Amino acid sequence: MRRLAFVSLVLVGCSGSTMLIDPGPPPSNGMQIVLDKVTNLQPGSDNEICTWTSTITDHDLNVKAVQGIQSASGHHIVVYRTKTFQPAGTTRKCTDEDMTTVRFVAGAGGEGRPDFNMAPGDLAFTIPAGEQIVINHHYINASPKAMDAQTAVNILYSDPAAHVIPSGALALVDTNLHLPPGMPTQDISCTMQNDFKLWYSIPHMHAYGLEITVDHMPADGSAMNRLFDTQWTPEYTFHPPELHNDPATPLMIHKGDQMKVHCIWNNNTPNDLTFGIEMCVFFAQTVDDTGLGSLACDAGNWTDF
């Protein structure tokens, strides 16, 4: 018997606790995951939480869309998959070790609206058989008081009869970010180790950001392509500018090309800001017809994510 039917429902938590969100009905062609509240988030805190669900796939699962629903302070949800199982409902602050054992599927969410991430055309986000679904739910409490928060996720399946092409991901980042008071900057430079076909791209900073530029520099010497030159506003933290390309004619980034990201902040606090409270990231989703999966370049070093 297949553990995941084409129509299914998964609930994690919600053991009689007061709901902070209205997740609505579960999708007719997918699953709904409702997480327990995360309580007593401290003022000014950055909280990246991981929850291991009760779902372990026993067949390859093609996901057409992910919808994140979050209460106030919600920053994002990311659906991950892992072969390193934990008891269902295990919830803790994500550790570096945790993040080395999970692999990216798709992300969505953010405070204030049910946010869909849908793979266009023939693309689908894939979860192979024999993997546990893990939800990364991220909260930033920018208020002056402690608060509770909550997340729900709808995972919608692709038509099982449809031909699908996997969607992968690409992230350019430097997790050693360290920003002293004033107007610090960070530069990220990555040389592509593979060809990438981008269908969706965004820049990402947080509330102290002033400006982010993202440049594509082809190895063949042709003209630089500036993908983003964005004067940052706090609202972009949750809903940044987006660049969409038809998967049939994606933005091509070739092996040997360079990608450069430049960020400027206004750190008007007396304290240094580190990665999590602030970020400088270029993120893209890819047409993964060659099976690369999801890759990150962290300060020039390539890794799966």
C-alpha positions as CSV (number, residue, x, y, z in Angstrom):
1,M,0.0,0.0,0.0
2,R,1.4,3.4,-0.9
3,R,1.9,5.7,2.1
4,L,1.1,8.8,0.1
5,A,-2.1,8.6,-1.9
6,F,-2.8,11.2,-4.6
7,V,-5.1,12.9,-2.1
8,S,-3.8,13.0,1.5
9,L,-3.7,15.0,4.6
10,V,-0.9,15.4,7.1
11,L,-1.2,17.3,10.4
12,V,1.8,17.9,12.6
13,G,1.1,19.3,16.0
14,C,-2.0,21.5,16.8
15,S,-2.6,19.5,19.9
16,G,-5.5,21.6,21.0
17,S,-3.5,24.9,21.0
18,T,-5.1,28.1,19.9
19,M,-4.5,28.7,16.2
20,L,-2.8,31.9,15.1
21,I,-3.5,31.3,11.5
22,D,-6.4,30.0,9.3
23,P,-4.9,27.4,7.0
24,G,-8.2,26.8,5.3
25,P,-9.2,23.4,4.0
26,P,-6.5,20.9,2.8
27,P,-5.9,20.8,-0.9
28,S,-7.9,18.1,-2.8
29,N,-4.8,17.0,-4.7
30,G,-2.1,17.2,-2.0
31,M,-1.4,17.4,1.7
32,Q,-1.6,20.1,4.4
33,I,0.9,20.4,7.2
34,V,-0.1,22.5,10.2
35,L,2.7,23.1,12.7
36,D,2.3,23.8,16.4
37,K,2.8,27.3,17.6
38,V,6.4,28.4,18.3
39,T,6.2,30.4,21.6
40,N,8.0,33.2,23.4
41,L,10.1,34.5,20.5
42,Q,12.1,37.2,22.0
43,P,12.3,40.8,20.7
44,G,14.8,41.3,18.0
45,S,15.4,37.6,17.6
46,D,15.9,35.5,14.5
47,N,14.5,32.1,14.8
48,E,15.0,29.4,12.1
49,I,13.1,26.3,13.2
50,C,13.1,22.8,11.7
51,T,10.2,20.3,12.1
52,W,10.3,16.7,10.9
53,T,6.9,15.6,9.7
54,S,5.2,12.2,9.7
55,T,5.5,11.8,6.0
56,I,8.1,9.5,4.5
57,T,7.6,8.9,0.8
58,D,7.5,5.4,-0.6
59,H,7.3,6.5,-4.2
60,D,8.8,9.5,-6.1
61,L,6.5,12.5,-5.5
62,N,6.2,15.3,-8.0
63,V,5.1,18.6,-6.4
64,K,3.5,21.3,-8.5
65,A,3.2,24.0,-5.9
66,V,3.9,24.9,-2.3
67,Q,1.8,27.4,-0.3
68,G,3.1,28.9,2.9
69,I,0.7,30.5,5.5
70,Q,2.4,32.3,8.4
71,S,1.4,34.5,11.3
72,A,3.0,37.8,12.2
73,S,6.8,37.6,12.2
74,G,6.8,34.8,9.6
75,H,9.7,35.2,7.2
76,H,9.5,32.1,5.0
77,I,8.9,28.4,4.9
78,V,11.1,25.9,3.0
79,V,10.1,22.3,2.3
80,Y,13.1,20.0,2.6
81,R,13.6,16.3,2.2
82,T,16.0,14.0,4.1
83,K,17.2,10.5,4.5
84,T,18.3,11.2,8.1
85,F,15.1,10.5,9.9
86,Q,13.8,12.0,13.1
87,P,10.7,11.1,15.1
88,A,7.6,12.7,13.6
89,G,7.0,16.1,15.2
90,T,10.6,16.7,16.3
91,T,11.0,20.5,16.4
92,R,14.1,22.5,17.3
93,K,16.2,25.4,16.1
94,C,17.9,24.3,12.9
95,T,21.6,23.4,13.5
96,D,24.4,23.4,10.9
97,E,24.4,19.6,11.2
98,D,20.6,19.5,10.4
99,M,21.1,21.7,7.4
100,T,23.8,19.4,6.0
101,T,21.4,16.4,6.0
102,V,18.4,18.0,4.2
103,R,17.9,18.9,0.6
104,F,15.8,21.8,-0.8
105,V,12.5,21.1,-2.5
106,A,10.7,24.5,-2.6
107,G,10.0,27.5,-0.5
108,A,7.2,30.1,0.0
109,G,5.5,32.0,2.7
110,G,6.1,35.2,4.6
111,E,4.0,37.2,7.0
112,G,0.6,38.5,5.9
113,R,-0.5,36.5,3.0
114,P,-0.9,32.9,1.7
115,D,2.0,32.7,-0.7
116,F,2.2,30.2,-3.6
117,N,5.3,29.0,-5.3
118,M,4.1,27.1,-8.4
119,A,6.4,25.4,-10.9
120,P,5.4,26.6,-14.4
121,G,5.0,24.6,-17.5
122,D,6.2,21.0,-17.3
123,L,8.4,21.7,-14.2
124,A,7.8,20.1,-10.8
125,F,9.6,20.0,-7.5
126,T,10.6,16.4,-6.8
127,I,10.8,14.4,-3.6
128,P,12.4,10.9,-4.2
129,A,11.0,7.8,-2.6
130,G,12.3,6.9,0.9
131,E,12.7,10.5,2.2
132,Q,11.2,12.3,5.2
133,I,9.6,15.8,4.6
134,V,11.1,18.5,6.9
135,I,9.7,22.0,7.2
136,N,12.0,24.9,7.9
137,H,9.9,27.8,9.3
138,H,11.7,31.1,9.9
139,Y,10.5,33.9,12.1
140,I,12.0,37.4,12.8
141,N,10.5,39.2,15.8
142,A,11.1,42.9,15.0
143,S,8.6,44.0,17.6
144,P,9.6,45.2,21.1
145,K,7.7,42.3,22.8
146,A,8.0,38.5,23.0
147,M,5.5,36.8,20.7
148,D,4.2,33.5,19.4
149,A,4.1,32.4,15.8
150,Q,2.7,29.6,13.6
151,T,3.1,28.2,10.1
152,A,1.0,25.9,7.8
153,V,2.0,24.5,4.5
154,N,-0.1,23.2,1.6
155,I,1.8,20.8,-0.8
156,L,0.0,20.3,-4.1
157,Y,0.9,17.4,-6.3
158,S,1.5,17.3,-10.1
159,D,-0.9,15.3,-12.2
160,P,0.5,11.8,-12.0
161,A,-0.1,11.3,-15.7
162,A,1.8,14.4,-16.7
163,H,5.4,14.5,-18.0
164,V,7.5,16.5,-15.6
165,I,10.9,18.1,-15.7
166,P,12.6,18.7,-12.3
167,S,13.0,22.2,-10.9
168,G,16.3,22.8,-9.0
169,A,17.7,25.8,-7.2
170,L,20.8,28.0,-7.1
171,A,21.8,30.2,-4.2
172,L,24.8,32.7,-4.0
173,V,25.6,33.7,-0.4
174,D,28.3,34.3,2.2
175,T,27.2,32.9,5.6
176,N,30.2,34.5,7.2
177,L,28.4,37.8,7.0
178,H,29.5,40.3,9.8
179,L,28.3,43.9,9.6
180,P,29.7,46.5,12.1
181,P,27.7,49.7,12.8
182,G,27.8,52.2,10.0
183,M,27.3,51.5,6.3
184,P,29.1,48.2,5.7
185,T,29.2,46.3,2.4
186,Q,29.6,42.7,1.3
187,D,30.8,41.3,-2.1
188,I,30.1,37.8,-3.2
189,S,31.8,36.4,-6.3
190,C,31.1,32.9,-7.7
191,T,32.4,31.1,-10.8
192,M,29.9,28.7,-12.2
193,Q,30.9,25.1,-12.1
194,N,27.9,24.0,-14.3
195,D,25.4,25.4,-16.7
196,F,22.2,26.7,-15.1
197,K,18.9,27.5,-16.7
198,L,17.1,30.1,-14.5
199,W,13.3,30.5,-14.7
200,Y,12.9,32.5,-11.5
201,S,15.3,34.9,-9.7
202,I,15.3,37.2,-6.6
203,P,17.7,39.3,-4.5
204,H,17.4,39.0,-0.8
205,M,18.3,41.3,2.2
206,H,16.6,42.2,5.5
207,A,15.4,45.4,7.1
208,Y,18.8,47.1,7.4
209,G,19.5,46.7,3.6
210,L,20.0,49.8,1.4
211,E,21.0,48.4,-1.9
212,I,21.7,45.1,-3.7
213,T,23.1,44.5,-7.2
214,V,23.5,41.2,-9.0
215,D,25.6,41.0,-12.1
216,H,26.1,38.1,-14.6
217,M,29.5,38.2,-16.3
218,P,29.8,35.8,-19.2
219,A,33.1,33.9,-19.7
220,D,33.0,34.5,-23.4
221,G,33.7,38.2,-22.9
222,S,30.2,39.4,-24.0
223,A,28.6,42.3,-22.2
224,M,27.8,42.1,-18.5
225,N,24.1,41.6,-17.7
226,R,22.8,43.4,-14.6
227,L,20.0,41.3,-13.3
228,F,19.1,43.5,-10.3
229,D,20.0,47.0,-9.2
230,T,17.6,47.4,-6.3
231,Q,17.2,50.2,-3.8
232,W,16.1,48.1,-0.8
233,T,13.1,48.8,1.4
234,P,12.0,46.8,4.4
235,E,8.9,45.5,2.6
236,Y,11.2,43.7,0.1
237,T,12.3,41.4,3.0
238,F,9.2,39.4,2.5
239,H,8.2,40.2,-1.1
240,P,11.4,41.1,-3.1
241,P,11.4,42.1,-6.8
242,E,11.3,39.0,-9.1
243,L,12.7,38.1,-12.5
244,H,10.7,35.5,-14.4
245,N,11.8,33.6,-17.5
246,D,9.8,31.2,-19.6
247,P,11.2,27.7,-18.8
248,A,11.3,27.1,-22.6
249,T,13.7,30.1,-23.0
250,P,15.4,30.3,-19.5
251,L,18.1,32.8,-18.5
252,M,21.3,30.8,-19.3
253,I,24.2,31.0,-16.9
254,H,27.1,28.9,-18.4
255,K,30.0,27.0,-16.8
256,G,32.8,29.5,-16.3
257,D,30.6,32.5,-16.1
258,Q,30.9,34.7,-13.0
259,M,28.1,36.0,-10.8
260,K,28.7,38.9,-8.5
261,V,26.5,40.2,-5.7
262,H,27.1,43.5,-3.9
263,C,25.2,44.6,-0.9
264,I,25.1,47.8,1.2
265,W,23.5,48.2,4.6
266,N,22.7,51.0,7.1
267,N,23.5,49.4,10.5
268,N,22.2,52.1,12.7
269,T,22.4,49.9,15.8
270,P,25.3,49.8,18.3
271,N,25.8,46.1,17.6
272,D,27.3,44.0,14.8
273,L,24.8,42.2,12.6
274,T,25.4,38.6,11.6
275,F,24.0,36.2,9.1
276,G,20.3,35.5,9.8
277,I,19.5,38.9,11.2
278,E,20.8,40.2,7.9
279,M,21.5,38.6,4.6
280,C,23.0,39.2,1.1
281,V,21.6,36.5,-1.2
282,F,20.9,35.8,-4.8
283,F,18.4,33.0,-5.2
284,A,17.1,31.3,-8.4
285,Q,15.1,28.3,-9.4
286,T,16.3,26.3,-12.4
287,V,15.2,24.0,-15.1
288,D,17.1,20.9,-13.9
289,D,16.9,18.7,-16.9
290,T,20.5,17.4,-16.3
291,G,20.0,16.3,-12.7
292,L,22.2,18.8,-10.8
293,G,19.7,19.2,-8.0
294,S,20.0,22.3,-5.8
295,L,23.4,23.9,-5.4
296,A,24.7,26.8,-3.3
297,C,27.9,28.9,-3.7
298,D,28.8,30.0,-0.2
299,A,31.7,32.5,-0.3
300,G,33.0,30.7,-3.4
301,N,32.6,27.2,-2.1
302,W,30.0,25.0,-3.8
303,T,27.7,22.6,-1.8
304,D,24.4,20.9,-2.2
305,F,21.4,22.4,-0.4
